[in-house]
């Protein structure tokens, strides 16, 4: 869905290549993120948000743990 996304703005002058004032950081191997719309129960969302900023990251982590557990269970059953 976002594979073809291209920004419609240019980098600020301070970020353009060749500017010695910018700090060059090595690329971070972060997983790609996809913007989605998901419907959650109001009480569940309220609970995640009550823990402060980062609720979307926490939801993602819980979903990832569930996915990995299901994959491990499936792989164990195939052996």
N, C-alpha and C positions, 0 to 999 in steps of 0.2 A: 504494500500500500504506500509506504513512504520511500520505497527504493529509488524513485525518480525525483525526490525532493532536491531542489536547488535553491539556495538563498537568492533573494532578489535585491540584496544590498551588498555593498562592498565592505571590506574590512576597514576599520579606522586606520588612519595614517600611522598611528603608533604600533599597529599590529602587522604592517606590511613587511614582507621579507627584506632583509638587508638593514633593518633598523637595529642598531646595536643596543638600544635601551630595552629591547624585549628579551625575556628570558626564554631560552629554548628548553622545553621539557621533553623527555622521551615519551613517545606515545604510550598510553595506558591501554592494556588489553581488557577493556570493559565490554561486557556483553551488549549487543545492540538492544535498544529499547524501542518498543512500538507503542504509540499513543492509541489507547482504546477507550471505549465507553463501556462501563460495566455497572449493572444494577446490583446494589448490595442492600441488605436489610438495614434500616435506619439505626437500630440499636447496635448492630455490629460495627457500622462505620463510626458511630459516636464513640464506641469503645476504643477503636484503633486511633482515632483523632485525640482522645483524651490523654494518650501517652506523649503527646507533643509532636513537633515536626518530624517528618519521616514516616508518616503512616503508610504512604504508598509503598515505600521501600519495605516496611514490615509486612504488608500484605503480599508483596512479591516474594519475599523470603519464605513465608509460610506456604505459598503455592508451590514454590520451587522444592521445598522439603517434601511436600506431598507427592509431587511429580517424581522426584528421585526415589522415594520410598516405593512408589508403584512400579517404577522401572526395575528396581532391585528385586522386588517380589516377582515380577514377570520373568526376569532373567533367571532367578533361582528355580522357578517352576519349569523352565525350559531345559534345565540341566538334568 
